[in-house]
Amino acid sequence: MKLRWDHLQWRRPVLALLRRLAQAYRRTCRCELVTAPEVRELIASGPPVIFTTWHCHLLAPIFYAHRFRGSQPPLVLMASPSRDGELIAEVARGLGFIVLFGSRRKGGVQTLHQMAAWFRQGYSCGMIADGSRGPARVAQKGVIYLARETQGPILPVAVAARCQRTFDTWDRFELPLPFSRLALLVGEPLRVGPEDRGPVLEQRRLELETRLNRLFLQSQSYYPAGKKFFR
């Protein structure tokens, strides 16, 4: 009998192995937080915030967020309702995150309402700014909507790695290699007003996109000496 990936006989042991590998991996890398002092304090002990990054940088924030958040409640993440999304979600749950499923094409609005409810209870949230299918490094409006509804500040994030592998995918996914040095680059908070609609909301979306792309460019040159790309 041919077993599918989602068959329990495969799924349970594979997910258990992936969780162990993720936990072992994050212990091998040295990770620093690069941001302004007031942002560092906001992350560690402030009110809830909304973290966002490009899809190509999604793994490192999941692996290392706990190091810089003190005793804050677990992050609430949105994952794509796809097989890849379910896989990442299971690993994230194993690392202590709360995961909700939704996307631009399937259940996204309802999931945003659920995330807003978690946020109002004191839980910070995390979303991918360019979604699960792109276009790459073009911000979608989901993060902006969540910020408007919750009045929570958006913190843009990028990842710099001394050694990494860049994959030939739609997002040019970057996988930091074990035993590499990493930096989480976090920008200044972006706020969306409760009355922002239409052209004003589009301005906020473009501002978020600009900030994330600025951080992305900084991440590409953060380790100029000895940085290696494996393809």
DOFIVO-801660 format. One record per residue (C-alpha): chain; residue in one letter; x, y, z; residue number from 1. Coordinates in steps of 0.02 Angstrom, whole numbers, plus 50000, padded with zeros to 5 digits. Layout:
BEGIN
+----+----+-------+-------+-------+-----+
| ch | aa |    c1 |    c2 |    c3 |   i |
+----+----+-------+-------+-------+-----+
|  A |  A |     X |     Y |     Z | NUM |
...
+----+----+-------+-------+-------+-----+
! end
This chain:
BEGIN
+----+----+-------+-------+-------+-----+
| ch | aa |    c1 |    c2 |    c3 |   i |
+----+----+-------+-------+-------+-----+
|  A |  M | 50000 | 50000 | 50000 |   1 |
|  A |  K | 50068 | 50170 | 49951 |   2 |
|  A |  L | 50070 | 50291 | 50098 |   3 |
|  A |  R | 50034 | 50475 | 50071 |   4 |
|  A |  W | 50127 | 50611 | 50165 |   5 |
|  A |  D | 49972 | 50653 | 50268 |   6 |
|  A |  H | 49949 | 50472 | 50322 |   7 |
|  A |  L | 49972 | 50460 | 50511 |   8 |
|  A |  Q | 50099 | 50320 | 50494 |   9 |
|  A |  W | 50216 | 50442 | 50407 |  10 |
|  A |  R | 50159 | 50607 | 50478 |  11 |
|  A |  R | 50188 | 50578 | 50664 |  12 |
|  A |  P | 50368 | 50515 | 50657 |  13 |
|  A |  V | 50419 | 50640 | 50522 |  14 |
|  A |  L | 50349 | 50787 | 50619 |  15 |
|  A |  A | 50431 | 50727 | 50779 |  16 |
|  A |  L | 50597 | 50716 | 50687 |  17 |
|  A |  L | 50576 | 50889 | 50610 |  18 |
|  A |  R | 50540 | 50966 | 50780 |  19 |
|  A |  R | 50696 | 50888 | 50853 |  20 |
|  A |  L | 50800 | 50946 | 50706 |  21 |
|  A |  A | 50731 | 51123 | 50723 |  22 |
|  A |  Q | 50771 | 51127 | 50908 |  23 |
|  A |  A | 50946 | 51060 | 50876 |  24 |
|  A |  Y | 50974 | 51181 | 50732 |  25 |
|  A |  R | 50931 | 51337 | 50830 |  26 |
|  A |  R | 51057 | 51291 | 50964 |  27 |
|  A |  T | 51199 | 51291 | 50837 |  28 |
|  A |  C | 51184 | 51471 | 50776 |  29 |
|  A |  R | 51232 | 51632 | 50861 |  30 |
|  A |  C | 51090 | 51756 | 50837 |  31 |
|  A |  E | 51090 | 51941 | 50880 |  32 |
|  A |  L | 50949 | 52067 | 50881 |  33 |
|  A |  V | 50990 | 52226 | 50784 |  34 |
|  A |  T | 50869 | 52368 | 50819 |  35 |
|  A |  A | 50847 | 52531 | 50913 |  36 |
|  A |  P | 50848 | 52521 | 51105 |  37 |
|  A |  E | 50666 | 52573 | 51118 |  38 |
|  A |  V | 50614 | 52438 | 50993 |  39 |
|  A |  R | 50714 | 52307 | 51090 |  40 |
|  A |  E | 50619 | 52357 | 51247 |  41 |
|  A |  L | 50453 | 52350 | 51155 |  42 |
|  A |  I | 50491 | 52173 | 51095 |  43 |
|  A |  A | 50544 | 52112 | 51267 |  44 |
|  A |  S | 50417 | 52190 | 51383 |  45 |
|  A |  G | 50300 | 52307 | 51291 |  46 |
|  A |  P | 50119 | 52287 | 51235 |  47 |
|  A |  P | 50080 | 52163 | 51094 |  48 |
|  A |  V | 50150 | 52200 | 50922 |  49 |
|  A |  I | 50133 | 52131 | 50745 |  50 |
|  A |  F | 50292 | 52058 | 50671 |  51 |
|  A |  T | 50307 | 52041 | 50483 |  52 |
|  A |  T | 50442 | 51987 | 50362 |  53 |
|  A |  W | 50461 | 51929 | 50182 |  54 |
|  A |  H | 50426 | 51746 | 50143 |  55 |
|  A |  C | 50610 | 51715 | 50103 |  56 |
|  A |  H | 50656 | 51754 | 50284 |  57 |
|  A |  L | 50517 | 51664 | 50378 |  58 |
|  A |  L | 50616 | 51526 | 50466 |  59 |
|  A |  A | 50743 | 51619 | 50572 |  60 |
|  A |  P | 50614 | 51730 | 50661 |  61 |
|  A |  I | 50517 | 51572 | 50707 |  62 |
|  A |  F | 50673 | 51487 | 50774 |  63 |
|  A |  Y | 50743 | 51634 | 50873 |  64 |
|  A |  A | 50597 | 51747 | 50924 |  65 |
|  A |  H | 50590 | 51668 | 51097 |  66 |
|  A |  R | 50767 | 51728 | 51137 |  67 |
|  A |  F | 50720 | 51911 | 51135 |  68 |
|  A |  R | 50542 | 51914 | 51200 |  69 |
|  A |  G | 50570 | 51885 | 51385 |  70 |
|  A |  S | 50416 | 51816 | 51473 |  71 |
|  A |  Q | 50294 | 51874 | 51338 |  72 |
|  A |  P | 50151 | 51756 | 51288 |  73 |
|  A |  P | 50181 | 51645 | 51135 |  74 |
|  A |  L | 50167 | 51722 | 50964 |  75 |
|  A |  V | 50012 | 51691 | 50858 |  76 |
|  A |  L | 50059 | 51652 | 50678 |  77 |
|  A |  M | 49960 | 51638 | 50517 |  78 |
|  A |  A | 50006 | 51489 | 50407 |  79 |
|  A |  S | 49950 | 51443 | 50233 |  80 |
|  A |  P | 49818 | 51304 | 50226 |  81 |
|  A |  S | 49929 | 51201 | 50111 |  82 |
|  A |  R | 50038 | 51048 | 50141 |  83 |
|  A |  D | 50194 | 51156 | 50155 |  84 |
|  A |  G | 50102 | 51274 | 50271 |  85 |
|  A |  E | 50041 | 51131 | 50379 |  86 |
|  A |  L | 50217 | 51063 | 50392 |  87 |
|  A |  I | 50288 | 51231 | 50449 |  88 |
|  A |  A | 50140 | 51252 | 50567 |  89 |
|  A |  E | 50172 | 51086 | 50653 |  90 |
|  A |  V | 50355 | 51130 | 50679 |  91 |
|  A |  A | 50306 | 51303 | 50744 |  92 |
|  A |  R | 50183 | 51226 | 50867 |  93 |
|  A |  G | 50321 | 51113 | 50928 |  94 |
|  A |  L | 50423 | 51269 | 50965 |  95 |
|  A |  G | 50282 | 51345 | 51067 |  96 |
|  A |  F | 50188 | 51454 | 50942 |  97 |
|  A |  I | 50000 | 51466 | 50916 |  98 |
|  A |  V | 49959 | 51439 | 50732 |  99 |
|  A |  L | 49803 | 51488 | 50636 | 100 |
|  A |  F | 49771 | 51441 | 50454 | 101 |
|  A |  G | 49720 | 51563 | 50320 | 102 |
|  A |  S | 49776 | 51644 | 50157 | 103 |
|  A |  R | 49724 | 51775 | 50033 | 104 |
|  A |  R | 49628 | 51642 | 49936 | 105 |
|  A |  K | 49560 | 51536 | 50078 | 106 |
|  A |  G | 49491 | 51594 | 50246 | 107 |
|  A |  G | 49606 | 51744 | 50263 | 108 |
|  A |  V | 49475 | 51869 | 50324 | 109 |
|  A |  Q | 49409 | 51751 | 50459 | 110 |
|  A |  T | 49586 | 51712 | 50516 | 111 |
|  A |  L | 49626 | 51898 | 50529 | 112 |
|  A |  H | 49476 | 51917 | 50645 | 113 |
|  A |  Q | 49540 | 51772 | 50750 | 114 |
|  A |  M | 49713 | 51848 | 50759 | 115 |
|  A |  A | 49639 | 52015 | 50810 | 116 |
|  A |  A | 49546 | 51927 | 50952 | 117 |
|  A |  W | 49709 | 51847 | 51012 | 118 |
|  A |  F | 49797 | 52015 | 50999 | 119 |
|  A |  R | 49668 | 52100 | 51110 | 120 |
|  A |  Q | 49703 | 51967 | 51241 | 121 |
|  A |  G | 49887 | 52020 | 51245 | 122 |
|  A |  Y | 49964 | 51903 | 51114 | 123 |
|  A |  S | 50084 | 51971 | 50984 | 124 |
|  A |  C | 50056 | 51911 | 50806 | 125 |
|  A |  G | 50165 | 51865 | 50658 | 126 |
|  A |  M | 50121 | 51869 | 50472 | 127 |
|  A |  I | 50215 | 51852 | 50308 | 128 |
|  A |  A | 50200 | 52017 | 50216 | 129 |
|  A |  D | 50205 | 51947 | 50038 | 130 |
|  A |  G | 50097 | 51796 | 50079 | 131 |
|  A |  S | 50123 | 51614 | 50032 | 132 |
|  A |  R | 50129 | 51640 | 49843 | 133 |
|  A |  G | 50193 | 51816 | 49815 | 134 |
|  A |  P | 50235 | 51913 | 49712 | 135 |
|  A |  A | 50399 | 51914 | 49807 | 136 |
|  A |  R | 50434 | 52068 | 49914 | 137 |
|  A |  V | 50269 | 52151 | 49871 | 138 |
|  A |  A | 50171 | 52185 | 50030 | 139 |
|  A |  Q | 49992 | 52123 | 50037 | 140 |
|  A |  K | 49861 | 52212 | 50140 | 141 |
|  A |  G | 49829 | 52079 | 50272 | 142 |
|  A |  V | 49959 | 52147 | 50392 | 143 |
|  A |  I | 49893 | 52324 | 50366 | 144 |
|  A |  Y | 49714 | 52270 | 50400 | 145 |
|  A |  L | 49766 | 52182 | 50560 | 146 |
|  A |  A | 49859 | 52336 | 50620 | 147 |
|  A |  R | 49710 | 52448 | 50583 | 148 |
|  A |  E | 49588 | 52335 | 50674 | 149 |
|  A |  T | 49697 | 52309 | 50828 | 150 |
|  A |  Q | 49792 | 52475 | 50830 | 151 |
|  A |  G | 49948 | 52373 | 50858 | 152 |
|  A |  P | 50117 | 52432 | 50791 | 153 |
|  A |  I | 50195 | 52336 | 50646 | 154 |
|  A |  L | 50378 | 52287 | 50668 | 155 |
|  A |  P | 50462 | 52244 | 50501 | 156 |
|  A |  V | 50595 | 52108 | 50514 | 157 |
|  A |  A | 50735 | 52046 | 50400 | 158 |
|  A |  V | 50867 | 51911 | 50427 | 159 |
|  A |  A | 51053 | 51919 | 50390 | 160 |
|  A |  A | 51158 | 51760 | 50389 | 161 |
|  A |  R | 51345 | 51743 | 50366 | 162 |
|  A |  C | 51321 | 51574 | 50280 | 163 |
|  A |  Q | 51161 | 51521 | 50196 | 164 |
|  A |  R | 51086 | 51429 | 50050 | 165 |
|  A |  T | 50975 | 51525 | 49929 | 166 |
|  A |  F | 50848 | 51418 | 49837 | 167 |
|  A |  D | 50783 | 51444 | 49661 | 168 |
|  A |  T | 50603 | 51471 | 49716 | 169 |
|  A |  W | 50480 | 51612 | 49684 | 170 |
|  A |  D | 50538 | 51703 | 49840 | 171 |
|  A |  R | 50724 | 51658 | 49828 | 172 |
|  A |  F | 50706 | 51572 | 49996 | 173 |
|  A |  E | 50858 | 51594 | 50110 | 174 |
|  A |  L | 50905 | 51453 | 50229 | 175 |
|  A |  P | 51039 | 51500 | 50357 | 176 |
|  A |  L | 51160 | 51355 | 50377 | 177 |
|  A |  P | 51196 | 51274 | 50545 | 178 |
|  A |  F | 51334 | 51355 | 50648 | 179 |
|  A |  S | 51312 | 51519 | 50553 | 180 |
|  A |  R | 51301 | 51691 | 50631 | 181 |
|  A |  L | 51131 | 51772 | 50614 | 182 |
|  A |  A | 51057 | 51944 | 50643 | 183 |
|  A |  L | 50873 | 51988 | 50658 | 184 |
|  A |  L | 50856 | 52165 | 50590 | 185 |
|  A |  V | 50700 | 52249 | 50660 | 186 |
|  A |  G | 50641 | 52417 | 50597 | 187 |
|  A |  E | 50546 | 52558 | 50681 | 188 |
|  A |  P | 50361 | 52529 | 50719 | 189 |
|  A |  L | 50236 | 52572 | 50583 | 190 |
|  A |  R | 50061 | 52621 | 50641 | 191 |
|  A |  V | 49899 | 52621 | 50543 | 192 |
|  A |  G | 49760 | 52740 | 50596 | 193 |
|  A |  P | 49585 | 52672 | 50635 | 194 |
|  A |  E | 49510 | 52780 | 50498 | 195 |
|  A |  D | 49638 | 52739 | 50363 | 196 |
|  A |  R | 49546 | 52685 | 50206 | 197 |
|  A |  G | 49569 | 52687 | 50018 | 198 |
|  A |  P | 49720 | 52790 | 49959 | 199 |
|  A |  V | 49782 | 52817 | 50139 | 200 |
|  A |  L | 49781 | 52630 | 50172 | 201 |
|  A |  E | 49876 | 52603 | 50009 | 202 |
|  A |  Q | 50005 | 52729 | 50068 | 203 |
|  A |  R | 50029 | 52628 | 50227 | 204 |
|  A |  R | 50049 | 52469 | 50124 | 205 |
|  A |  L | 50180 | 52551 | 50014 | 206 |
|  A |  E | 50270 | 52618 | 50167 | 207 |
|  A |  L | 50278 | 52444 | 50243 | 208 |
|  A |  E | 50342 | 52374 | 50078 | 209 |
|  A |  T | 50476 | 52509 | 50070 | 210 |
|  A |  R | 50533 | 52478 | 50249 | 211 |
|  A |  L | 50542 | 52290 | 50224 | 212 |
|  A |  N | 50639 | 52308 | 50062 | 213 |
|  A |  R | 50759 | 52429 | 50145 | 214 |
|  A |  L | 50789 | 52303 | 50283 | 215 |
|  A |  F | 50807 | 52164 | 50154 | 216 |
|  A |  L | 50945 | 52261 | 50065 | 217 |
|  A |  Q | 51032 | 52291 | 50231 | 218 |
|  A |  S | 51024 | 52104 | 50267 | 219 |
|  A |  Q | 51111 | 52063 | 50104 | 220 |
|  A |  S | 51263 | 52167 | 50150 | 221 |
|  A |  Y | 51263 | 52146 | 50339 | 222 |
|  A |  Y | 51403 | 52017 | 50331 | 223 |
|  A |  P | 51506 | 52084 | 50185 | 224 |
|  A |  A | 51664 | 51989 | 50229 | 225 |
|  A |  G | 51659 | 51802 | 50207 | 226 |
|  A |  K | 51474 | 51785 | 50173 | 227 |
|  A |  K | 51443 | 51631 | 50067 | 228 |
|  A |  F | 51293 | 51585 | 49962 | 229 |
|  A |  F | 51259 | 51405 | 49917 | 230 |
|  A |  R | 51140 | 51368 | 49774 | 231 |
+----+----+-------+-------+-------+-----+
! end
